[in-house]
């Protein structure tokens, strides 16, 4: 446990899940600071912290200030906090640690997961990637991260961005494929849940083995007959057809 | 249980898993017929069936003949079997039932799952889509399917193809995204398994909620700054960059 006061700057998905995890591990979440009134109020109430709008908190030299806002809002927040005396960290995948170099003590605390406010999550299993501007801050962040998760990695800014891009492929793009699949099924009054076992098996297999080894389907087999049949059907949905054709080609190029 | 003799025509991934499931449900798998010697021999041995190369089996009027070969090989197999007297079915997602109309009794038995020979699978949870040329054959296939799985659906050929295309998006294309992600990580000496919690959470959330509701990431947020940063990094890997840009654009178009 860390005795320092912890402040959450932001009240979105990541701040919410992080706040809950910090609270349930008995950390001292002293306040939630956010421009958005309602979400901040709600988060503060949820984790028994104060909703603070007073810049005085930034004078807490011993405090840990976790900025968890959209990347585009980061600059504004840094400006507001610029005289902060504590340890200032952000939770972003693709923002360099140096963006916080105006603060004497700074670092990164990036939980590699997809968060939705309404869905509970087991924080213990979430990989946390930390980075810090010196050894002392690194030790603080390591202790903090290890109190929440079994999987703590020290990762520099470049590697973190690569992890983030990899996560975009494995999570965001994957989910987009699910979405296209669901679209097509709904258009035909088919229930998406029929694909559940397939989706779970594909995810499990990719982890246990390797996605490269388990690639199946018409494109991987070079089964042009089936591909043509699918494209012919999808010509009713030009958006889908274009994506189908593009990815099928990429799969085939990769094999050759 | 069905008293008829069941014959597997083919010895690939689907035939193997189906053979094992039939055997463990005490069906009478009388023989494995396949052009490929070694896999057929191995499958026959595994399920205690005979490896048969004699066309006489096709005279078994009461037999159920499950053709489980690549789509491109189907025509050849139909030719070999053309005088078959039994109930002839195939296991393909995208081949019309009518392709078997040369047989008096015919149908389809399509297990909606991705199979690898070396990985065990719980057949009970696999949706099986059946189709038959008459009521009597439908009853036989229904009984057979229900003995293996809790999820049996009667689906005509067009809907089955739509299911198959949906499965290509949700399984093959998804796995390709995993593959790109793994590639990028390996190129940077990062271990793909770090993405495990993210991949599993994404799959689970898509099913519990809906992929549309849970789409996150730079493209869904319209975070062009991050997208540009990622593209700049990926410019070292032109293949990956092209796919990243294409899918990011499609996600944004879908939102608008």
Interface residues (C-beta under 8 A of the other chain):
Chain A: X13 X70 X71 X72 X94 X112 X113 X114 X115 X116 X119 X121 X125 X126 X127 X151 X153 X159 X161 X162 X163 X164 X165 X166 X167 X168 X169 X170 X171 X172 X173 X174 X175 X176 X177 X178 X179 X180 X181 X182 X184 X185 X188 X190 X192 X193 X194 X195 X196 X197 X198 X199 X200 X201 X202 X203 X204 X205 X206 X207 X208 X209 X210 X211 X212 X214 X215 X216 X217 X218 X219 X220 X221 X223 X225 X226 X229 X230 X233 X234 X239 X243 X244 X246 X247 X250 X251 X253 X254
Chain B: X13 X70 X71 X72 X94 X112 X113 X114 X115 X116 X119 X121 X125 X126 X127 X151 X153 X159 X161 X162 X163 X164 X165 X166 X167 X168 X169 X170 X171 X172 X173 X174 X175 X176 X177 X178 X179 X180 X181 X182 X184 X185 X188 X190 X192 X193 X194 X195 X196 X197 X198 X199 X200 X201 X202 X203 X204 X205 X206 X207 X208 X209 X210 X211 X212 X214 X215 X216 X217 X218 X219 X220 X221 X223 X225 X226 X229 X230 X233 X234 X239 X243 X244 X246 X247 X250 X251 X253 X254
